[in-house]
């Protein structure tokens, strides 16, 4: 039976002020993980602070 590894990245975002920068950072995370053999299996967003538009993006990964 194959051994399966799981991992988690947490990306912290604030509002839409710098969405191009945030997109570039997320693209870099995706490319790095994919090149290392990880497969994105799920994402989730949590609004942490509505007043300051602060949120977390959770990226769940799996590797065989």
C-alpha positions in Angstrom: 0.0 0.0 0.0 1.3 3.4 -1.0 2.2 5.9 1.7 0.2 9.2 1.4 1.4 12.4 2.8 -0.8 15.4 3.5 0.2 19.1 4.0 -1.3 22.5 4.4 -0.4 26.0 3.3 -2.1 29.0 4.9 -2.1 32.2 2.9 -3.0 35.4 4.7 -4.7 38.1 2.6 -5.8 41.6 3.4 -8.6 43.1 1.3 -8.3 43.6 -2.5 -5.6 46.3 -2.2 -2.9 44.4 -3.9 -4.6 41.5 -5.7 -2.0 41.3 -8.5 0.7 40.7 -5.9 -1.4 38.2 -4.1 -2.1 36.3 -7.4 1.6 36.2 -8.1 2.4 34.8 -4.6 -0.3 32.1 -4.9 0.9 31.2 -8.4 4.4 30.7 -7.0 3.1 28.5 -4.2 1.2 26.4 -6.7 4.1 26.0 -9.1 6.5 25.1 -6.2 4.1 22.5 -4.8 3.2 21.0 -8.2 6.9 20.6 -9.2 7.5 18.8 -6.0 4.8 16.2 -6.8 2.0 17.6 -4.6 -1.6 17.6 -5.7 -4.1 20.3 -4.5 -7.0 18.4 -3.1 -9.1 21.1 -1.4 -9.2 24.8 -0.6 -11.0 26.8 2.1 -11.4 30.4 3.0 -12.0 31.9 6.4 -12.9 35.5 7.0 -10.9 36.4 10.1 -11.6 40.1 10.5 -14.5 41.7 8.5 -13.7 45.3 9.5 -10.2 45.1 8.0 -11.1 42.6 5.3 -8.5 40.1 6.6 -8.9 36.5 5.4 -7.0 33.2 5.4 -6.9 30.8 2.4 -6.1 27.2 3.3 -4.6 25.0 0.6 -4.7 21.3 1.3 -2.2 19.1 -0.5 -1.6 15.4 -1.0 1.4 13.5 -2.2 1.7 9.7 -3.0 
